[in-house]
């Protein structure tokens, strides 16, 4: 049982990290888009 709990916890942590990465990526992407619009 303990192993299963650890596995689910790892999956949850991984999911949280991917959400964080997606958020930072989208923010960075939007910043790049704004820069390109200013240049063009």
C-alpha positions as CSV (number, residue, x, y, z in Angstrom):
1,X,0.0,0.0,0.0
2,X,2.8,2.4,0.9
3,X,4.4,2.0,-2.5
4,X,1.1,2.9,-4.3
5,X,0.8,6.0,-2.2
6,X,4.3,7.1,-3.0
7,X,3.6,6.5,-6.7
8,X,0.4,8.6,-6.7
9,X,2.2,11.3,-4.8
10,X,5.0,11.4,-7.4
11,X,2.5,11.6,-10.2
12,X,0.7,14.5,-8.4
13,X,4.0,16.3,-8.0
14,X,4.9,15.7,-11.6
15,X,1.5,17.0,-12.7
16,X,2.0,20.2,-10.6
17,X,5.5,20.7,-12.1
18,X,4.1,20.4,-15.7
19,X,1.4,22.9,-14.9
20,X,4.0,25.3,-13.5
21,X,6.2,24.8,-16.6
22,X,3.2,25.3,-18.9
23,X,2.4,28.6,-17.1
24,X,6.0,29.9,-17.3
25,X,6.2,28.8,-20.9
26,X,3.0,30.6,-21.9
27,X,4.2,33.8,-20.1
28,X,7.5,33.6,-21.9
29,X,5.8,32.9,-25.2
30,X,3.5,35.9,-24.7
31,X,6.5,38.1,-23.9
32,X,8.2,37.0,-27.1
33,X,5.1,37.7,-29.1
34,X,4.9,41.2,-27.7
35,X,8.6,41.8,-28.5
36,X,8.0,40.6,-32.1
37,X,5.0,42.8,-32.5
38,X,7.0,45.9,-31.4
39,X,9.8,45.0,-33.8
40,X,7.5,44.5,-36.8
